[in-house]
Every structure is written in structure tokens, then in C-alpha cells.
């Protein structure tokens, strides 16, 4: 039986990871035995002092022996009547000492036809098995399988059920060239994306099964990092109708001052181009206040990369896409589908994407406060 206090501590850790900026653990080796540097098992990495190690896929698609990890999917699909839906599905892993990993999962649907946003959460502790797929996780009946560029998600909540297969249309993108992503001074994690995955499956709404197709974005991030301070971040995944993509992000302190940021441009052929912080501009044009948490979120953004003649406007399909996940990660964040328009290297473009906003709503669940 897992110790309840440790489980709650792990969930607090996950909530802090989502709500604030991060810092590398002082000495992760104190947390658990270090892997043998001469024998690197599939899906495991060496300790922080030996980073960075090469990212190897599909082996690294599975869980790692690291303090923090997540597998993050967002996407947009249409039914036969061109009704548009967004989806988010994420599994977080926290690993502490000799205890089994603890997993938290979030599932959300943006239903533009009804103008509604729905989400659910689950949490469970288990030791993953070694199946045929590099990635094979089951959090309370929500399943994620694949890891080799062909993934399958099954999740449900009141009124909505999603069964969808995702197939990579481009090679994986290793951010910052080698997949070792430095998001703050002295802080880093492994981070790669599949920026365009063809999506096909079924979305069942109140018992009505709809065949849906569209596109998805996948992020996997792992490392030995803990949290200090009260920071957060704004993260953008942008898929355009010219078959190019943009990942952009910026971190901020508790007062909203921008701390760092960068971007990755992904060309039609999958070529990835790093954009340093000084070449990136992300400016909010509006704001929205949550009637549930009182959090004030930036809303509607101008994103510019002057060096590549990129000038985009990002607008949410609806303002209220806030998740209050106090029963799993203990965190409140905004994760919503957006529409994109503007100019890309001299030509007009449109597209769809997702935005994640953390650190704007300060709400704690009873029993989750550190």
C-alpha cells in the first residue's frame, strides 16, 4: 500500500511544476539509486550531472527514471458535418525514492458547436509493465499506447468519450537541437515534440458516436527538476495551413514580468529552426478573468518573429477553457484551443493550435498545500 502522505506530496510536486517555473533538483541521486553509466537501459537516462544524453526514439518514448515526466497531446478534429472539437489528454508521472510512480491524467474537450468546455481528472499509482509498445499507460481506465509515432488514446467523462489514433506526419522535433531544453538559468529537461500527427477516430457525445478526423500535437518532457518561487509560463503550439508549425513559450514571475522564452519553427519537410528569446515577441492584447477562481489570464496574443517575417494573431475559440484539477495535480491552469491568422514570410496564413497558461490562478486544494 502506497503511503498516502507521500502520494499527496507527489501531487503537490506536480501542481508546483505546472504552476511555476522550475529548478534542477539539488541532488537527485539522493532520491533513488543511480543507473549504471555503462549500461543505459531503454527508456532510462543517466543522472543530471551526466546530462545531456542523446535522445533515442522510440526507446525514450516510455517512462524514465526521473523525478518528473509528462506525455501531452492536444488536437482539433471535425465530424462529417464540419463541427469542430478540440481535445487535450495528458499523463503526468512523479517518481520519488523506492515508491511506485504516481500518475495523474487530465482529459478535456472543447465543443465549439455547443460553446462548451468540459474536463475530468484521474490519479493512480502503479508500476508500468513492459509491453510491446514503448509507451503503455493506464490511469484508471484512460489508456495511452504507442510511442513510435503511432499512438492511441482512449478516455471518457460524463457526456464525452474519445477513442483516437494518431500517426506522425513529420519526424520528431528535438527542441534546441539535441532535445535538452534549457528553460531557465541552471534548469533544463529533455523535450521533444511531434508537431503534426494525423488524427482519426470516434468522439461520442451523449451516446451519439461521431467519426472524426483532424490533427494533433504531442509533447514529451522529462528530467530531474523541482520548483522554486511563484512563476508560470505561456506555451503555444501552432499548426498552420501552409503545413508549418511554431512552438513558442515564455516564462513569467509572480508579478507577470517575462523571464525567458524561445521558439521552434518547423518547416514542411520537418526541418527545425531554433528562435532565441531576443528574436521572439509574445504580446497579450486582452485579458479574461475567471468567474470560478478569480485568475486573470492574458487572452488574444500577437506573436512575432521578425527575423523570419512572422506576424500572427492568436485568439481563443472561447475564453473559458480553465481546468481546476484540485483532485489530481492540485493546480489551476488554462489550456485552450485557439485560431491563428496573420502573415508568414510574406504570405497570409490561418491555422489552429493550443495555448497553455500557468501561474495566473492561485487556488489550492485542501490537503494539497505544501
N, C-alpha and C positions, 0 to 999 in steps of 0.2 A: 504494500500500500504506500503510495507516494505521500510524503509529508505535506499536509495542507498548507502550512506556513511557507514552505519552500515554493509550492505551486503559486501561491499568491505573490510571493516575491518575484518569481519569474514573470508573472503577468504585469507586475509593476514595471519591471525592466522593459518589457515590450512596449508598454504605454509610453515610457520615457523616450524610447528610441523613436517612436512616431511623433512625439510632441516637440522634441527638442533636437538641437544639434548633438553631435557625438564626439567622443574622445576615445582613443585606444585604451584598452584595459591596461592597468599599471603592470600586472604580471599574470597573463593568462595561464602560464604554466602552473601557478598555484591552484588553479581551478580544477585541473584534471591532468592525467598523465600525458606527456608529450609524445606524438608519433615518432617513430624511428626515422631519422633523416635519410637513412639509406634504403628505406622500404616505404614508398609512398603508395598506400592503398588507394584504389579507385574511390573518388568521392571524398578524400580527405586531403587536408593541406597541412603544411608544417606550421610551427608556432610563429607568432608575429615577428620576432627578431629575424626570421629567415624569409620574410616576405620581401618582394613578391615572387611567387612561384608561377610558372606557366599555367594558364587556364586550359584545361584539356576537356574537350567535349566529344561524346556525350557523358564521359565519366563524371565530370564536375556538375552535371545536372542534378545529381542526387544530394542528399543531406551530407553536410560536412561536420567535422569535429571542431566546431567553432561556437563562440558564445551566442551569436545572433545570425539568423538567416531568414530570407523570405523568398517566396515564389509568387509573382504578382502579374495578374492578367487583367487587362481592360480591353474593351472592344465595342463595336457597334454592328448591329445586324438589322436586316429588313425581312419582313414576311412577304408573301406573294402579293399583297396589296400595297407594298411600299411603305408600310408602317415601320417607324424607326424605333429601335430599342438599344440602350446601352447596357453593358454589364461589367461588373467588377467581381473578380474572385481572387482571393489571396490567402495563402497559408504562411504563418509565421512560426519559426522554431526558436526556442530558447533552450540552451544547454548549460547545465550547471553541475559540476562535480560528477559524482557517481550516479546521480539520479537519472531516470529515463528522460528523454527530451519531452518538453511540453509544447503543444501546438495550439495555436489559435487561428481561426479562419473567419473571414468575412465574405459575404455574398450580397451583391446589390444589383438592382435593376432600375434603370431609368426608362420609364414608359412615356414616351413623348406623345403618344396617341391620347392617353388619359391625362397627361400632365402630372404624373405621379412618380414619386421616388420611394422605393422600398428596399429594406436591407434586413439581414439577420446575421447572427454570430454564433460560433460554437468554439468549444475548447476541450482538449483531451490530452492525456499523457500516454505515450506508448513508445515502444522501440520499433522503428521501421524494419520490416522484413527485407530480404534480398530476393526480389522477384526478377522477372525477365527484363523489365523496364528499369532504366537508371532512376526514374522518379516514380514512386508508387506510394501515395499517402492517402489515408482515410481518416478524416476528422469527423467522427460522429455520423458517418454515412455520406458526407460530402467527399468525393474522391477526385484525385488528380493522378493521372498516369501518363507516362511518356518520357520526355526529356531529351529525345533525339531529334526534335523539330517536328514531331507528330505527337500532339498532346490531346488528352481527352479529359473534360471536366463534367462532373455530374453534381448538381447542387439543387436544393429546393428550399422554399419557405412558403408561408401562407400566401396562396394565390399564384405563385410562380414556381416553375420547375425548368431548369436548364440542363440539357444534355447536348454537348457540342464538341466537335473535333476541330483541332487547329493544326494547320500544316504550314510550316515556314515557307514563305515565298522568297526570302533572301537569306544570305548567310548571317550567323550571329555577329553582333557588333560588340567588340571589346572596347569599352569606353577608356579614353585616354591612351589608346594604342594597345596596351597589354592587358586591359581588364582590371588593373589595380587603380582604383578610383580614389583620389585624394580630395575629400570634401571639406577639410578644414586643416589648419596647420597641425601636423603631427597625427592626423586622423585619416584613416583610409579603410576601404573594404574592397573586396572583389565585386565587380559589377559588369554584367553583360546584358544585352537586350536582343530579342528577336523583334525587330521593329515593324514587320508586316507579316502576319500569319493569316492565311485564308481560313475563314470560319464557316462551318456548315453543321447544322444540327436541328434540334427542336427546342422551342420555347413554349411551354404550356402555361396558359393564363386562365385561371379559374376553370380548369378542366378542358379547355379548348387548345388542342395541340397544333402549333404552327410550325411549318418548315421555315427555317431562317438561314440566311447567308450573309456574310459580311467580312469584316477584317478585325484583327486583334493585335495587341501589343503585349509582349512578355518581358518582364524584368526578373533577374535573379541576382540577389546581393547577399554576401556573407562575409563574416570576419569576426575578429576579437575586438569589438568596440563597445564601450559603455558611454554613459551620458553624464554631462555636466552642464549646469546652467539651465536657462529657460528659453532656448532658441527653438526655431522651427524652420520650415522650408516651403517653397513653392516649386512644384515639379510639373513639367509639361511634356506630354507625348503627342506629337502632331503628325498625322498622316495626310498627305496632300494628293490631289487628283493628278499631279504630274509624276506620281509613283516615287516621290522622295519623302523623307521623314526628317523630323527635327526633335531631338531630346534637349530640353533646356531646363535649368534649375537655378535657384538662388536661395541661400540661407539668410536668416534674419535673426536678430536678437529679440529679447522680450519687449523692446521699445519699437520694433519694426525697422531698425537700421539694417541695411543689407551688409552682410559679412563676406560672402563669397558667391561664386557661381561659375558655370560654364555651360557649353552646349556641344552636341554632336550632330553634324549634318550627315545624312545617309543618302547617297546617290541611287539612281535607278539600278545600277549594277551591284549595289551593296557596298561600294567604297565609303568608308567612314572618314570624316574630316573633323578634327577637334577644333573647337572655337573657345579661345581663352576668355576669362571674365571681362577683360578690358574691351573685347570686341562685341560683347553681348549687352543688350539693353532690354530689360523687362520692366514695364511701367504699368501699374494699375490705373484704370480710367474711371472706376466706380467702386462701390463697396456695398456689401449686404450684411445686415445684422440678423442673426438667428433669433427667432422668437422663442426657441427652446433653451438655448444656452447663453444667449447674450453675446456670443462671439461675433466680432466684426471682421469679416473676411474681405480681402480685395476681390474685385469682381469686374471682369472685362479688362483685357490686357493688350498693350502694344508690345510686340516683340520685334526687335530689330537686330540684324547682324549686318552692319554697314559694310564690312569687308567683302561680303558675298551678295550685296544688294538684296537683302531680305527684309521685308517690312510687312508684318502680319498683325491682324486684329483677331483676338481670341475671345469668343463670347459663350457663356454657358447656355445650354438648351433650356435650362430652368435654374433658378437661383438656389432653391432648397434641395441640395444634394449632400447634406451633412449626415455623418454617421456618428452616433453616440454609442460607442461599443464598451459600455461600462461592465458588462458581464464576461468579457473575454480579455481584451487588452487594457481596459480601463482608460481609454483615450477617446477624445472627440476630434474628428477631423472632417474636412470637406474633400470629397472625391467625386468629381462630376464630369459628365460628357459635355463637350464643347464643340462649337462650329468655328471654323477658321476661314478667313478670307484675306486677300491682300496681294502683294507682289513678291515674286520670287525670281530674281535675276532677270528683271525686265518683262516678265510675263505675269498676267493675272492668274491666281490660283484660288482654289477652295479646298476644304477638307474637313475632317472630323478628328477628334482626339479626346484626351482626358487631362484633367488638372487635379493635382493633389495639393492641399493647403493644410499645414500643420502649425501648431503653436499659437493659434488665434483664439481658441476657446479653452478656458481654464476650469475644467469640471473634473472632479474626482469622484469615483465610486466609493461607497462605504466599504472599508476593508482593503482598498487598493492603495491608499495613501502611504507613501514611504515613511 
